[in-house]
């Protein structure tokens, strides 16, 4: 029996499941309250995405639940919020039945590249013995799901009334696309079977990329001032690279400045 499923595979499966009709997800963000989670840099985390939506129009949404965005979480003493044994024990088929969902995707495990997160946290849900809060709603269409599953560097949007922060002096990984947009890595992908450690990646990150689109460039920067990411509209734009590291769009309306 399949027990875990990467987010990219989940997108493909959701497209197939659209033929089964509509799924209304619980409104777990209805009474969300803002929390500040500090000391997140290099904390290992995992997200569970429960997909629902309209099988007729092809408009999808996913409730997102995170292992590290928990009120009172202490990133100074807890650097692994998603132990490997627990992550491997997650059964996406069972979670799908639990929510009567179109499908379920596992995002990660990853390492946070941010230092803090001001985030609204909603209803708690149980996932194999762990209590995880709702932290965001992801919106995408059937065509976006297909694109993201087959092609990295495609952006989508996520409903997020939150603020992410990088402290002055932080080393950040950036991608500049051919339209002049700068994307900043917020989550470093480990996955269930890591390709490399963070230290191995960071020793020569630019040399690892083989599929950057024409005119795109990767660079590393040490921030000379604090950087905050907060979408003015309440909807952030995100992107994954070829290794499924995840990035946020920066610039006017998205961040305090363009790094």
PyMOL commands that set and color helices and strands:
alter all, ss='L'
color gray80, all
select helices_A, chain A and resi 7-20+84-89+92-99+142-150+198-203+206-208
alter helices_A, ss='H'
color red, helices_A
select strands_A, chain A and resi 33-37+44-53+59-66+103-112+116-121+124-127+130-141+155-159+163-166+171-176+182-189+217-222+227-229+235-240+246-249
alter strands_A, ss='S'
color yellow, strands_A
deselect
rebuild
show_as cartoon
